[in-house]
Amino acid sequence: MDNLRRTTLLFFILVLLLIVPSCAGKKSTIPLKSSAKTTVHAKQFISTGEYKKAIDAYDVEYRRHPKDQALVKEYVKSLEDIKSVADKASDREDFTSAGRKYHILLKYYPRFKGFEKRLSFNISHLNAKLSHCTQSLSTQGFQEYRKGNLSGAIALWQDLLAIDPHNTEIKDALRTAKLQQKNLQENK
């Protein structure tokens, strides 16, 4: 009978040892599971070009768990990926695409407080890149306008206003080009 009690007690202790650590571990894994889900969703948004949604997803989770280094690492990597896509678009002279991405990073930059030093870029860098894109779009638009390609100029200037909506010079040029295009269509 003594052996049966010892065996039962030993079995009971082993079961407790298995259960207690797993219960204790559940509290610490909840944020990690949540962060992991956020990372998966954010990566999906990035793969489909929905950069604002990706940053929003990371930002919500980062505010909940600012010390989660795995989350911060993924957040920083994703931001660097967005910048890389923008840089590649700029290198191909796709200033519309590049400008939109730089604009998003610049707009959301205040949310990166706490880990901004881990980023390879800062506000000044993003402003310079965005300025290059807007200047290039403006120049291309005026070149198309001078060639008589009003549709091309209008398209470029509309793209520019999407990333720089307060540019009064381009608003005026766009208004003039649209008016000229309308007059040409009416005279046909």
Buried (B, 14 or more C-beta within 10 A) or exposed (E): EEEEEEEEEEEEEEEEEEEEEEEEEEEEEEBEEBBBEBBEBBBEBBEEBBBEBBBBBBBEBBEEBEEBEEBBEBBBEBBBBBBEBBBEBBEEEBBBBBBBBBBBBBEBBEBBEEBBEBBEBEEEBBEEBBEBBBEBBBEBBBEBBEEEBBEBBBBBBBBBBEBBEEBEEBBEBBEEBBEBBEEEEEEE
